[in-house]
Amino acid sequence: MRMFLISDNVDTKTGMRLAGVEGVVVHERGEIEEALSSAIEDESIGIILITELLAQQVEDLIRDYKVNHGKILIVEIPDRHGTRRPADHIMRYVNEAVGLKV
C-alpha cells in the first residue's frame, strides 16, 4: 500500500518525495478534485496526504470520501508554513464528537 501527496507547493512535494512519497502539485479546485479522485481510484494507494490549504477548498469532497470510501485514509498535513488550525482543534473535535467538554 502506497502513500500519495496532493500539495499546493513544490517544497512540500520535494520533501515528501525524499521520503519516497509520490505526489502532485495543484492549485485550482478542479485540479484538486481530479487528483483526489484518481488517487482514490488507484487501488495501490492506501493513504492520501493533502495539505491543509487544499483540504479547506474541498472539505465537502473529503468528507464524502471519508464516509463512502472507508478503505482509504485521507490525512490533512500542514505545509512548509506550518498549520493553519487553532491550537485547541483536537479538543474541539473531541467535544463535538462526544458531546462532552473534556
N, C-alpha and C positions, 0 to 999 in steps of 0.2 A: 504494500500500500504506500502510495507516494503522497507528498505534500505539494501544494501548488499555491503560488502567491499572486494576488491581484493588488497591485500597488499604484500609487499616484506619483511616485518619483523613482528615478533611476538609482539613487543611493540605497534605498531600501531593497530594491531588486538585486543590486550588486552584492550587498551584504548577505542576503539570503542565498544567492547563487553560490557564494563562497562556502556556504554550509550544505550545498547540494540540492537546494530547493529551486526548481524552475518556476518561472512566472512571467507575467506581462505587466506593462505599464500602460494605464488607461487614464482618461480624464473625464470624458463625457458619459452621461447616464447610459446611452445606447451601447457604448463600448463596455461599460461595466456589466450590463445585462448579458451581453454576448459572451464575455469572458466567464461570467458566473455560470451560465447555462452550459457552455461547452465543458467547463471543469466538472460540473455535476454529471454530465452525460458520460464522461470518461470513467470507466469502471476501475481503472488503476489508481485513481485519486481518492483518498480517504479523508484528507484534511485540507481544507481551503483556508488560507490565511488572507485576510483582506485588511487594508489599512483603515483606521477609524474614519478618516475623512471620506473615503469612498463608501464605507458602510453606512454613513449618515445619508448619503444620496440615494441609497436603495434599501432603506430599512424595511420597507414593505416586502420586497422580494426575499430578503434574507430571512425574515420571519416566516414567510411561506415555505421556503426551502427547509428551514429547520423543523417545521411541523410535518411537512409532507415527504421529506427525503431523509429519514432518520439515520440512514447508513453513513451519511457524510457529516463530518464535523466542520462547522464554519466558525473560525476564530477571528475576532477583531483585534488587530495589533496596533500599537502606536507606531507612527513613522519616525523619521530622524529628528523631528522637532519635539517629540515627547507626546504624552497622552493629552487628549482634549476633554477627558472626563473629570468630573469633580472628585475630590479625594474620598468622599464617602459613597461612591457609586455602588460598591458591593453591598454595603449596609442598606442602602435604599432598595436595591434589588431584592434582598432577603426580606425586608419589611413588606414590600409589595407582594412577593410570592407567598409568604407565610401569613401575612395579615397581622403580625405582632411586631411591636417595637422591641428589638433586642438590645 
